[in-house]
Amino acid sequence: MADMTIKNRIRVLRFERRMTQEELAIRVGVSRQTIMSIENGHTNPSVLLAFKVSKALGANIEDAFQVEGKLMPV
């Protein structure tokens, strides 16, 4: 099994843009609790939601989300 995790910089990017969790949630069409859960690493967003969050923050998806770890060798 692959040992990979998704890390994010949503909170940092949001603070840089002086945006609240509520404002970001409204822009991407989810609840504030969903944004909070993603920021805290409790929930991994779908690919579509990750793109929406990145776009709402004016960032590239690679700047907002990073994958850490390794894939299993074949």
PyMOL Python script that loads the backbone (N, CA, C, O; Angstrom):
from pymol import cmd

cmd.read_pdbstr("""\
ATOM      1  N   MET A   1       0.835  -1.187   0.000  1.00  0.00           N
ATOM      2  CA  MET A   1       0.000   0.000   0.000  1.00  0.00           C
ATOM      3  C   MET A   1       0.876   1.245   0.000  1.00  0.00           C
ATOM      4  O   MET A   1       1.913   1.284   0.661  1.00  0.00           O
ATOM      5  N   ALA A   2       0.454   2.255  -0.742  1.00  0.00           N
ATOM      6  CA  ALA A   2       1.209   3.497  -0.826  1.00  0.00           C
ATOM      7  C   ALA A   2       1.084   4.276   0.478  1.00  0.00           C
ATOM      8  O   ALA A   2       0.025   4.303   1.104  1.00  0.00           O
ATOM      9  N   ASP A   3       2.171   4.898   0.869  1.00  0.00           N
ATOM     10  CA  ASP A   3       2.183   5.711   2.085  1.00  0.00           C
ATOM     11  C   ASP A   3       2.263   7.175   1.666  1.00  0.00           C
ATOM     12  O   ASP A   3       3.330   7.787   1.696  1.00  0.00           O
ATOM     13  N   MET A   4       1.103   7.730   1.272  1.00  0.00           N
ATOM     14  CA  MET A   4       1.065   9.099   0.785  1.00  0.00           C
ATOM     15  C   MET A   4       0.008   9.889   1.542  1.00  0.00           C
ATOM     16  O   MET A   4      -1.039   9.362   1.918  1.00  0.00           O
ATOM     17  N   THR A   5       0.302  11.151   1.754  1.00  0.00           N
ATOM     18  CA  THR A   5      -0.651  12.037   2.404  1.00  0.00           C
ATOM     19  C   THR A   5      -0.746  13.343   1.615  1.00  0.00           C
ATOM     20  O   THR A   5       0.172  13.707   0.880  1.00  0.00           O
ATOM     21  N   ILE A   6      -1.858  14.029   1.778  1.00  0.00           N
ATOM     22  CA  ILE A   6      -2.050  15.324   1.145  1.00  0.00           C
ATOM     23  C   ILE A   6      -1.916  16.399   2.217  1.00  0.00           C
ATOM     24  O   ILE A   6      -2.619  16.378   3.228  1.00  0.00           O
ATOM     25  N   LYS A   7      -1.019  17.321   1.985  1.00  0.00           N
ATOM     26  CA  LYS A   7      -0.849  18.483   2.856  1.00  0.00           C
ATOM     27  C   LYS A   7      -1.398  19.692   2.100  1.00  0.00           C
ATOM     28  O   LYS A   7      -1.421  19.703   0.869  1.00  0.00           O
ATOM     29  N   ASN A   8      -1.833  20.698   2.834  1.00  0.00           N
ATOM     30  CA  ASN A   8      -2.340  21.880   2.142  1.00  0.00           C
ATOM     31  C   ASN A   8      -1.874  23.156   2.817  1.00  0.00           C
ATOM     32  O   ASN A   8      -1.478  23.176   3.982  1.00  0.00           O
ATOM     33  N   ARG A   9      -1.939  24.225   2.027  1.00  0.00           N
ATOM     34  CA  ARG A   9      -1.566  25.566   2.502  1.00  0.00           C
ATOM     35  C   ARG A   9      -2.766  26.498   2.459  1.00  0.00           C
ATOM     36  O   ARG A   9      -2.609  27.714   2.354  1.00  0.00           O
ATOM     37  N   ILE A  10      -3.969  25.929   2.540  1.00  0.00           N
ATOM     38  CA  ILE A  10      -5.179  26.731   2.409  1.00  0.00           C
ATOM     39  C   ILE A  10      -5.233  27.842   3.447  1.00  0.00           C
ATOM     40  O   ILE A  10      -5.526  28.990   3.112  1.00  0.00           O
ATOM     41  N   ARG A  11      -4.957  27.517   4.686  1.00  0.00           N
ATOM     42  CA  ARG A  11      -5.034  28.530   5.752  1.00  0.00           C
ATOM     43  C   ARG A  11      -4.071  29.686   5.480  1.00  0.00           C
ATOM     44  O   ARG A  11      -4.442  30.853   5.610  1.00  0.00           O
ATOM     45  N   VAL A  12      -2.849  29.361   5.107  1.00  0.00           N
ATOM     46  CA  VAL A  12      -1.847  30.394   4.829  1.00  0.00           C
ATOM     47  C   VAL A  12      -2.296  31.269   3.662  1.00  0.00           C
ATOM     48  O   VAL A  12      -2.255  32.496   3.748  1.00  0.00           O
ATOM     49  N   LEU A  13      -2.724  30.631   2.571  1.00  0.00           N
ATOM     50  CA  LEU A  13      -3.168  31.375   1.398  1.00  0.00           C
ATOM     51  C   LEU A  13      -4.395  32.231   1.729  1.00  0.00           C
ATOM     52  O   LEU A  13      -4.510  33.367   1.269  1.00  0.00           O
ATOM     53  N   ARG A  14      -5.289  31.686   2.514  1.00  0.00           N
ATOM     54  CA  ARG A  14      -6.501  32.407   2.911  1.00  0.00           C
ATOM     55  C   ARG A  14      -6.144  33.637   3.755  1.00  0.00           C
ATOM     56  O   ARG A  14      -6.694  34.717   3.541  1.00  0.00           O
ATOM     57  N   PHE A  15      -5.225  33.472   4.713  1.00  0.00           N
ATOM     58  CA  PHE A  15      -4.797  34.596   5.546  1.00  0.00           C
ATOM     59  C   PHE A  15      -4.122  35.675   4.700  1.00  0.00           C
ATOM     60  O   PHE A  15      -4.347  36.866   4.915  1.00  0.00           O
ATOM     61  N   GLU A  16      -3.289  35.256   3.734  1.00  0.00           N
ATOM     62  CA  GLU A  16      -2.608  36.218   2.865  1.00  0.00           C
ATOM     63  C   GLU A  16      -3.609  37.063   2.083  1.00  0.00           C
ATOM     64  O   GLU A  16      -3.336  38.215   1.745  1.00  0.00           O
ATOM     65  N   ARG A  17      -4.772  36.475   1.802  1.00  0.00           N
ATOM     66  CA  ARG A  17      -5.800  37.169   1.028  1.00  0.00           C
ATOM     67  C   ARG A  17      -6.874  37.798   1.920  1.00  0.00           C
ATOM     68  O   ARG A  17      -7.875  38.328   1.437  1.00  0.00           O
ATOM     69  N   ARG A  18      -6.639  37.723   3.236  1.00  0.00           N
ATOM     70  CA  ARG A  18      -7.584  38.271   4.227  1.00  0.00           C
ATOM     71  C   ARG A  18      -8.998  37.750   3.991  1.00  0.00           C
ATOM     72  O   ARG A  18      -9.965  38.512   3.970  1.00  0.00           O
ATOM     73  N   MET A  19      -9.094  36.446   3.816  1.00  0.00           N
ATOM     74  CA  MET A  19     -10.364  35.792   3.546  1.00  0.00           C
ATOM     75  C   MET A  19     -10.723  34.882   4.715  1.00  0.00           C
ATOM     76  O   MET A  19      -9.867  34.164   5.231  1.00  0.00           O
ATOM     77  N   THR A  20     -11.965  34.912   5.126  1.00  0.00           N
ATOM     78  CA  THR A  20     -12.408  34.023   6.204  1.00  0.00           C
ATOM     79  C   THR A  20     -12.759  32.650   5.641  1.00  0.00           C
ATOM     80  O   THR A  20     -12.919  32.481   4.432  1.00  0.00           O
ATOM     81  N   GLN A  21     -12.875  31.673   6.538  1.00  0.00           N
ATOM     82  CA  GLN A  21     -13.322  30.347   6.123  1.00  0.00           C
ATOM     83  C   GLN A  21     -14.706  30.432   5.491  1.00  0.00           C
ATOM     84  O   GLN A  21     -14.990  29.756   4.502  1.00  0.00           O
ATOM     85  N   GLU A  22     -15.556  31.257   6.064  1.00  0.00           N
ATOM     86  CA  GLU A  22     -16.919  31.423   5.545  1.00  0.00           C
ATOM     87  C   GLU A  22     -16.913  31.976   4.126  1.00  0.00           C
ATOM     88  O   GLU A  22     -17.649  31.495   3.265  1.00  0.00           O
ATOM     89  N   GLU A  23     -16.086  32.984   3.885  1.00  0.00           N
ATOM     90  CA  GLU A  23     -16.004  33.563   2.535  1.00  0.00           C
ATOM     91  C   GLU A  23     -15.512  32.541   1.521  1.00  0.00           C
ATOM     92  O   GLU A  23     -16.058  32.441   0.422  1.00  0.00           O
ATOM     93  N   LEU A  24     -14.494  31.790   1.881  1.00  0.00           N
ATOM     94  CA  LEU A  24     -13.977  30.759   0.979  1.00  0.00           C
ATOM     95  C   LEU A  24     -15.037  29.690   0.734  1.00  0.00           C
ATOM     96  O   LEU A  24     -15.226  29.244  -0.398  1.00  0.00           O
ATOM     97  N   ALA A  25     -15.717  29.287   1.781  1.00  0.00           N
ATOM     98  CA  ALA A  25     -16.765  28.268   1.658  1.00  0.00           C
ATOM     99  C   ALA A  25     -17.867  28.717   0.704  1.00  0.00           C
ATOM    100  O   ALA A  25     -18.324  27.938  -0.133  1.00  0.00           O
ATOM    101  N   ILE A  26     -18.288  29.958   0.827  1.00  0.00           N
ATOM    102  CA  ILE A  26     -19.334  30.490  -0.051  1.00  0.00           C
ATOM    103  C   ILE A  26     -18.855  30.502  -1.504  1.00  0.00           C
ATOM    104  O   ILE A  26     -19.601  30.137  -2.413  1.00  0.00           O
ATOM    105  N   ARG A  27     -17.617  30.919  -1.715  1.00  0.00           N
ATOM    106  CA  ARG A  27     -17.076  30.990  -3.082  1.00  0.00           C
ATOM    107  C   ARG A  27     -17.019  29.620  -3.755  1.00  0.00           C
ATOM    108  O   ARG A  27     -17.222  29.515  -4.965  1.00  0.00           O
ATOM    109  N   VAL A  28     -16.741  28.568  -2.975  1.00  0.00           N
ATOM    110  CA  VAL A  28     -16.612  27.238  -3.599  1.00  0.00           C
ATOM    111  C   VAL A  28     -17.856  26.378  -3.428  1.00  0.00           C
ATOM    112  O   VAL A  28     -17.925  25.281  -3.981  1.00  0.00           O
ATOM    113  N   GLY A  29     -18.844  26.859  -2.669  1.00  0.00           N
ATOM    114  CA  GLY A  29     -20.103  26.151  -2.550  1.00  0.00           C
ATOM    115  C   GLY A  29     -20.124  24.998  -1.566  1.00  0.00           C
ATOM    116  O   GLY A  29     -20.790  23.988  -1.795  1.00  0.00           O
ATOM    117  N   VAL A  30     -19.387  25.153  -0.461  1.00  0.00           N
ATOM    118  CA  VAL A  30     -19.390  24.140   0.602  1.00  0.00           C
ATOM    119  C   VAL A  30     -19.612  24.830   1.945  1.00  0.00           C
ATOM    120  O   VAL A  30     -19.703  26.056   2.006  1.00  0.00           O
ATOM    121  N   SER A  31     -19.698  24.056   3.006  1.00  0.00           N
ATOM    122  CA  SER A  31     -19.878  24.638   4.330  1.00  0.00           C
ATOM    123  C   SER A  31     -18.539  25.108   4.904  1.00  0.00           C
ATOM    124  O   SER A  31     -17.472  24.669   4.475  1.00  0.00           O
ATOM    125  N   ARG A  32     -18.623  25.997   5.870  1.00  0.00           N
ATOM    126  CA  ARG A  32     -17.414  26.447   6.572  1.00  0.00           C
ATOM    127  C   ARG A  32     -16.736  25.267   7.254  1.00  0.00           C
ATOM    128  O   ARG A  32     -15.508  25.202   7.323  1.00  0.00           O
ATOM    129  N   GLN A  33     -17.541  24.332   7.758  1.00  0.00           N
ATOM    130  CA  GLN A  33     -16.992  23.154   8.427  1.00  0.00           C
ATOM    131  C   GLN A  33     -16.155  22.315   7.466  1.00  0.00           C
ATOM    132  O   GLN A  33     -15.152  21.727   7.872  1.00  0.00           O
ATOM    133  N   THR A  34     -16.558  22.254   6.197  1.00  0.00           N
ATOM    134  CA  THR A  34     -15.781  21.512   5.202  1.00  0.00           C
ATOM    135  C   THR A  34     -14.427  22.161   4.995  1.00  0.00           C
ATOM    136  O   THR A  34     -13.410  21.469   4.944  1.00  0.00           O
ATOM    137  N   ILE A  35     -14.399  23.478   4.875  1.00  0.00           N
ATOM    138  CA  ILE A  35     -13.128  24.197   4.721  1.00  0.00           C
ATOM    139  C   ILE A  35     -12.252  23.973   5.943  1.00  0.00           C
ATOM    140  O   ILE A  35     -11.055  23.720   5.813  1.00  0.00           O
ATOM    141  N   MET A  36     -12.844  24.066   7.130  1.00  0.00           N
ATOM    142  CA  MET A  36     -12.099  23.849   8.367  1.00  0.00           C
ATOM    143  C   MET A  36     -11.513  22.435   8.404  1.00  0.00           C
ATOM    144  O   MET A  36     -10.356  22.255   8.783  1.00  0.00           O
ATOM    145  N   SER A  37     -12.293  21.451   8.017  1.00  0.00           N
ATOM    146  CA  SER A  37     -11.846  20.059   8.030  1.00  0.00           C
ATOM    147  C   SER A  37     -10.702  19.820   7.040  1.00  0.00           C
ATOM    148  O   SER A  37      -9.770  19.072   7.334  1.00  0.00           O
ATOM    149  N   ILE A  38     -10.776  20.459   5.867  1.00  0.00           N
ATOM    150  CA  ILE A  38      -9.688  20.330   4.887  1.00  0.00           C
ATOM    151  C   ILE A  38      -8.434  21.012   5.417  1.00  0.00           C
ATOM    152  O   ILE A  38      -7.344  20.444   5.349  1.00  0.00           O
ATOM    153  N   GLU A  39      -8.579  22.230   5.945  1.00  0.00           N
ATOM    154  CA  GLU A  39      -7.425  22.961   6.486  1.00  0.00           C
ATOM    155  C   GLU A  39      -6.722  22.168   7.585  1.00  0.00           C
ATOM    156  O   GLU A  39      -5.494  22.167   7.663  1.00  0.00           O
ATOM    157  N   ASN A  40      -7.496  21.495   8.429  1.00  0.00           N
ATOM    158  CA  ASN A  40      -6.921  20.745   9.547  1.00  0.00           C
ATOM    159  C   ASN A  40      -6.403  19.372   9.144  1.00  0.00           C
ATOM    160  O   ASN A  40      -5.818  18.666   9.966  1.00  0.00           O
ATOM    161  N   GLY A  41      -6.612  18.982   7.885  1.00  0.00           N
ATOM    162  CA  GLY A  41      -6.119  17.698   7.404  1.00  0.00           C
ATOM    163  C   GLY A  41      -6.997  16.518   7.776  1.00  0.00           C
ATOM    164  O   GLY A  41      -6.575  15.369   7.647  1.00  0.00           O
ATOM    165  N   HIS A  42      -8.209  16.783   8.235  1.00  0.00           N
ATOM    166  CA  HIS A  42      -9.117  15.705   8.604  1.00  0.00           C
ATOM    167  C   HIS A  42      -9.859  15.146   7.397  1.00  0.00           C
ATOM    168  O   HIS A  42     -10.323  14.006   7.418  1.00  0.00           O
ATOM    169  N   THR A  43      -9.971  15.962   6.335  1.00  0.00           N
ATOM    170  CA  THR A  43     -10.683  15.571   5.126  1.00  0.00           C
ATOM    171  C   THR A  43      -9.829  15.902   3.918  1.00  0.00           C
ATOM    172  O   THR A  43      -9.241  16.982   3.843  1.00  0.00           O
ATOM    173  N   ASN A  44      -9.758  14.977   2.972  1.00  0.00           N
ATOM    174  CA  ASN A  44      -9.110  15.248   1.695  1.00  0.00           C
ATOM    175  C   ASN A  44     -10.190  15.659   0.700  1.00  0.00           C
ATOM    176  O   ASN A  44     -11.191  14.960   0.546  1.00  0.00           O
ATOM    177  N   PRO A  45      -9.992  16.788   0.027  1.00  0.00           N
ATOM    178  CA  PRO A  45     -11.013  17.233  -0.924  1.00  0.00           C
ATOM    179  C   PRO A  45     -11.002  16.376  -2.183  1.00  0.00           C
ATOM    180  O   PRO A  45      -9.997  15.750  -2.520  1.00  0.00           O
ATOM    181  N   SER A  46     -12.134  16.360  -2.866  1.00  0.00           N
ATOM    182  CA  SER A  46     -12.166  15.730  -4.188  1.00  0.00           C
ATOM    183  C   SER A  46     -11.275  16.556  -5.108  1.00  0.00           C
ATOM    184  O   SER A  46     -10.898  17.678  -4.768  1.00  0.00           O
ATOM    185  N   VAL A  47     -10.947  16.017  -6.245  1.00  0.00           N
ATOM    186  CA  VAL A  47     -10.126  16.749  -7.206  1.00  0.00           C
ATOM    187  C   VAL A  47     -10.840  18.032  -7.625  1.00  0.00           C
ATOM    188  O   VAL A  47     -10.215  19.089  -7.706  1.00  0.00           O
ATOM    189  N   LEU A  48     -12.132  17.947  -7.889  1.00  0.00           N
ATOM    190  CA  LEU A  48     -12.896  19.122  -8.293  1.00  0.00           C
ATOM    191  C   LEU A  48     -12.894  20.187  -7.202  1.00  0.00           C
ATOM    192  O   LEU A  48     -12.697  21.368  -7.490  1.00  0.00           O
ATOM    193  N   LEU A  49     -13.111  19.783  -5.955  1.00  0.00           N
ATOM    194  CA  LEU A  49     -13.112  20.749  -4.861  1.00  0.00           C
ATOM    195  C   LEU A  49     -11.728  21.364  -4.669  1.00  0.00           C
ATOM    196  O   LEU A  49     -11.619  22.557  -4.384  1.00  0.00           O
ATOM    197  N   ALA A  50     -10.675  20.572  -4.820  1.00  0.00           N
ATOM    198  CA  ALA A  50      -9.314  21.102  -4.701  1.00  0.00           C
ATOM    199  C   ALA A  50      -9.066  22.178  -5.763  1.00  0.00           C
ATOM    200  O   ALA A  50      -8.459  23.210  -5.475  1.00  0.00           O
ATOM    201  N   PHE A  51      -9.536  21.936  -6.983  1.00  0.00           N
ATOM    202  CA  PHE A  51      -9.391  22.942  -8.040  1.00  0.00           C
ATOM    203  C   PHE A  51     -10.205  24.188  -7.729  1.00  0.00           C
ATOM    204  O   PHE A  51      -9.733  25.304  -7.949  1.00  0.00           O
ATOM    205  N   LYS A  52     -11.425  24.014  -7.219  1.00  0.00           N
ATOM    206  CA  LYS A  52     -12.276  25.164  -6.878  1.00  0.00           C
ATOM    207  C   LYS A  52     -11.639  26.005  -5.775  1.00  0.00           C
ATOM    208  O   LYS A  52     -11.614  27.232  -5.865  1.00  0.00           O
ATOM    209  N   VAL A  53     -11.126  25.350  -4.740  1.00  0.00           N
ATOM    210  CA  VAL A  53     -10.483  26.059  -3.630  1.00  0.00           C
ATOM    211  C   VAL A  53      -9.270  26.831  -4.143  1.00  0.00           C
ATOM    212  O   VAL A  53      -9.087  28.003  -3.817  1.00  0.00           O
ATOM    213  N   SER A  54      -8.448  26.165  -4.945  1.00  0.00           N
ATOM    214  CA  SER A  54      -7.256  26.818  -5.491  1.00  0.00           C
ATOM    215  C   SER A  54      -7.628  28.037  -6.316  1.00  0.00           C
ATOM    216  O   SER A  54      -7.022  29.100  -6.179  1.00  0.00           O
ATOM    217  N   LYS A  55      -8.628  27.878  -7.173  1.00  0.00           N
ATOM    218  CA  LYS A  55      -9.069  28.991  -8.028  1.00  0.00           C
ATOM    219  C   LYS A  55      -9.619  30.142  -7.185  1.00  0.00           C
ATOM    220  O   LYS A  55      -9.325  31.307  -7.455  1.00  0.00           O
ATOM    221  N   ALA A  56     -10.414  29.817  -6.168  1.00  0.00           N
ATOM    222  CA  ALA A  56     -10.979  30.854  -5.294  1.00  0.00           C
ATOM    223  C   ALA A  56      -9.884  31.617  -4.553  1.00  0.00           C
ATOM    224  O   ALA A  56     -10.049  32.795  -4.233  1.00  0.00           O
ATOM    225  N   LEU A  57      -8.774  30.948  -4.285  1.00  0.00           N
ATOM    226  CA  LEU A  57      -7.652  31.582  -3.591  1.00  0.00           C
ATOM    227  C   LEU A  57      -6.678  32.245  -4.567  1.00  0.00           C
ATOM    228  O   LEU A  57      -5.718  32.887  -4.142  1.00  0.00           O
ATOM    229  N   GLY A  58      -6.921  32.093  -5.867  1.00  0.00           N
ATOM    230  CA  GLY A  58      -6.032  32.680  -6.860  1.00  0.00           C
ATOM    231  C   GLY A  58      -4.676  32.022  -6.890  1.00  0.00           C
ATOM    232  O   GLY A  58      -3.667  32.676  -7.155  1.00  0.00           O
ATOM    233  N   ALA A  59      -4.644  30.716  -6.617  1.00  0.00           N
ATOM    234  CA  ALA A  59      -3.386  29.972  -6.540  1.00  0.00           C
ATOM    235  C   ALA A  59      -3.430  28.774  -7.471  1.00  0.00           C
ATOM    236  O   ALA A  59      -4.503  28.280  -7.820  1.00  0.00           O
ATOM    237  N   ASN A  60      -2.257  28.316  -7.865  1.00  0.00           N
ATOM    238  CA  ASN A  60      -2.172  27.057  -8.594  1.00  0.00           C
ATOM    239  C   ASN A  60      -2.474  25.923  -7.629  1.00  0.00           C
ATOM    240  O   ASN A  60      -2.205  26.027  -6.433  1.00  0.00           O
ATOM    241  N   ILE A  61      -3.027  24.853  -8.147  1.00  0.00           N
ATOM    242  CA  ILE A  61      -3.367  23.731  -7.273  1.00  0.00           C
ATOM    243  C   ILE A  61      -2.123  23.188  -6.574  1.00  0.00           C
ATOM    244  O   ILE A  61      -2.209  22.719  -5.439  1.00  0.00           O
ATOM    245  N   GLU A  62      -0.964  23.246  -7.242  1.00  0.00           N
ATOM    246  CA  GLU A  62       0.282  22.760  -6.639  1.00  0.00           C
ATOM    247  C   GLU A  62       0.738  23.646  -5.488  1.00  0.00           C
ATOM    248  O   GLU A  62       1.451  23.192  -4.593  1.00  0.00           O
ATOM    249  N   ASP A  63       0.326  24.907  -5.513  1.00  0.00           N
ATOM    250  CA  ASP A  63       0.670  25.823  -4.415  1.00  0.00           C
ATOM    251  C   ASP A  63      -0.235  25.604  -3.206  1.00  0.00           C
ATOM    252  O   ASP A  63       0.171  25.833  -2.067  1.00  0.00           O
ATOM    253  N   ALA A  64      -1.459  25.161  -3.461  1.00  0.00           N
ATOM    254  CA  ALA A  64      -2.421  24.966  -2.381  1.00  0.00           C
ATOM    255  C   ALA A  64      -2.333  23.571  -1.763  1.00  0.00           C
ATOM    256  O   ALA A  64      -2.535  23.411  -0.559  1.00  0.00           O
ATOM    257  N   PHE A  65      -2.033  22.564  -2.584  1.00  0.00           N
ATOM    258  CA  PHE A  65      -2.011  21.172  -2.116  1.00  0.00           C
ATOM    259  C   PHE A  65      -0.719  20.483  -2.547  1.00  0.00           C
ATOM    260  O   PHE A  65      -0.264  20.644  -3.679  1.00  0.00           O
ATOM    261  N   GLN A  66      -0.141  19.717  -1.634  1.00  0.00           N
ATOM    262  CA  GLN A  66       1.059  18.950  -1.936  1.00  0.00           C
ATOM    263  C   GLN A  66       0.847  17.500  -1.488  1.00  0.00           C
ATOM    264  O   GLN A  66       0.252  17.227  -0.446  1.00  0.00           O
ATOM    265  N   VAL A  67       1.351  16.591  -2.310  1.00  0.00           N
ATOM    266  CA  VAL A  67       1.293  15.171  -1.961  1.00  0.00           C
ATOM    267  C   VAL A  67       2.655  14.789  -1.424  1.00  0.00           C
ATOM    268  O   VAL A  67       3.678  15.043  -2.061  1.00  0.00           O
ATOM    269  N   GLU A  68       2.666  14.176  -0.247  1.00  0.00           N
ATOM    270  CA  GLU A  68       3.919  13.732   0.365  1.00  0.00           C
ATOM    271  C   GLU A  68       3.891  12.225   0.503  1.00  0.00           C
ATOM    272  O   GLU A  68       2.845  11.627   0.757  1.00  0.00           O
ATOM    273  N   GLY A  69       5.048  11.623   0.331  1.00  0.00           N
ATOM    274  CA  GLY A  69       5.162  10.176   0.479  1.00  0.00           C
ATOM    275  C   GLY A  69       5.588   9.527  -0.815  1.00  0.00           C
ATOM    276  O   GLY A  69       5.942  10.200  -1.783  1.00  0.00           O
ATOM    277  N   LYS A  70       5.549   8.213  -0.816  1.00  0.00           N
ATOM    278  CA  LYS A  70       6.039   7.444  -1.964  1.00  0.00           C
ATOM    279  C   LYS A  70       5.002   6.435  -2.417  1.00  0.00           C
ATOM    280  O   LYS A  70       4.187   5.955  -1.629  1.00  0.00           O
ATOM    281  N   LEU A  71       5.051   6.127  -3.696  1.00  0.00           N
ATOM    282  CA  LEU A  71       4.242   5.036  -4.233  1.00  0.00           C
ATOM    283  C   LEU A  71       4.993   3.728  -4.022  1.00  0.00           C
ATOM    284  O   LEU A  71       6.217   3.721  -3.889  1.00  0.00           O
ATOM    285  N   MET A  72       4.271   2.648  -3.992  1.00  0.00           N
ATOM    286  CA  MET A  72       4.885   1.333  -3.857  1.00  0.00           C
ATOM    287  C   MET A  72       5.613   0.983  -5.150  1.00  0.00           C
ATOM    288  O   MET A  72       5.092   1.251  -6.233  1.00  0.00           O
ATOM    289  N   PRO A  73       6.799   0.394  -5.065  1.00  0.00           N
ATOM    290  CA  PRO A  73       7.490  -0.024  -6.284  1.00  0.00           C
ATOM    291  C   PRO A  73       6.755  -1.180  -6.952  1.00  0.00           C
ATOM    292  O   PRO A  73       6.085  -1.979  -6.299  1.00  0.00           O
ATOM    293  N   VAL A  74       6.897  -1.242  -8.245  1.00  0.00           N
ATOM    294  CA  VAL A  74       6.229  -2.315  -9.012  1.00  0.00           C
ATOM    295  C   VAL A  74       7.215  -3.402  -9.317  1.00  0.00           C
ATOM    296  O   VAL A  74       6.861  -4.396  -9.952  1.00  0.00           O
TER     297      VAL A  74
END
""", "prot")
cmd.dss("prot")
cmd.show_as("cartoon", "prot")
cmd.util.cbc("prot")
cmd.orient("prot")
